[in-house]
């Protein structure tokens, strides 16, 4: 599906409609431009917030290390267990007065 297009005065390129539709591109989408032996390649890209990327990396590290919880019966049970896991364990030792 090779279609010709021309470079505008500000180096902008119009991606032909058939190519845009086949690639699922919409106005505002990001593309990565790279150079290869065959020519210039445009690939659709997704922008990911660094905070989200860091959180996903941390979560994957936890999963690989086995730091995961058991399945919960309900959302309420999940929240209860998560809150319980986040609290430091209290000592049951009694103090003598």
C-alpha positions in Angstrom: 0.0 0.0 0.0 2.6 2.5 -1.1 1.1 6.0 -1.6 3.0 9.2 -2.5 2.8 12.3 -0.4 4.8 15.5 -0.3 6.7 17.4 2.3 5.2 20.8 3.2 7.1 24.1 3.8 7.3 23.3 7.5 8.5 19.7 6.9 5.0 18.4 7.6 3.8 15.2 5.9 0.2 14.3 5.3 -0.3 10.6 5.8 -2.7 9.3 3.1 -6.2 8.4 4.3 -6.0 4.7 3.3 -2.7 4.4 5.4 -4.2 6.3 8.3 -7.3 4.1 8.4 -5.3 0.9 8.0 -3.0 2.0 10.9 -5.9 3.2 13.0 -4.4 6.7 13.4 -6.5 9.7 14.6 -5.7 13.4 15.0 -3.5 13.9 18.0 -2.0 10.4 18.0 1.8 10.1 18.4 4.1 8.4 15.9 7.7 7.5 16.2 9.8 8.4 13.2 13.0 6.3 12.5 15.3 5.8 9.7 16.0 2.3 8.3 17.6 0.9 5.2 14.2 0.9 3.5 13.6 4.6 4.3 11.6 6.5 7.0 9.4 4.4 9.2 6.5 5.8 11.2 5.2 3.7 14.1 2.2 4.5 16.3 3.3 5.2 19.9 1.6 5.6 23.2 2.7 8.1 25.8 3.0 6.7 29.3 3.3 8.9 32.3 6.6 8.2 34.1 4.9 7.8 37.5 2.7 5.1 36.0 5.7 3.5 34.4 7.5 3.5 37.7 4.5 2.0 39.5 4.1 -0.7 36.9 7.8 -1.6 37.2 7.5 -1.8 41.0 4.4 -3.9 40.7 6.1 -6.3 38.3 9.1 -6.6 40.6 6.7 -7.5 43.5 5.0 -10.1 41.4 8.3 -11.7 40.3 9.5 -11.7 44.0 6.3 -13.5 45.0 4.9 -10.5 47.0 1.3 -11.0 45.9 -1.9 -11.5 47.8 -4.4 -14.4 47.6 -7.5 -13.9 45.6 -10.3 -12.1 47.6 -13.9 -13.1 47.8 -15.1 -9.4 47.5 -13.8 -5.9 47.1 -14.5 -5.3 50.8 -12.3 -8.3 51.8 -9.6 -7.1 49.5 -9.5 -3.6 51.0 -9.7 -5.0 54.6 -6.7 -7.3 53.9 -4.7 -4.5 52.2 -5.3 -2.2 55.2 -4.4 -5.0 57.6 -1.2 -5.8 55.6 -0.2 -2.1 55.7 -0.4 -1.8 59.5 2.5 -2.7 61.7 1.7 -5.8 63.9 0.9 -4.9 67.5 2.5 -6.8 70.3 0.2 -8.9 72.4 2.5 -8.8 75.3 1.0 -7.2 78.4 2.9 -4.8 80.5 2.9 -5.2 84.3 1.9 -2.2 86.4 
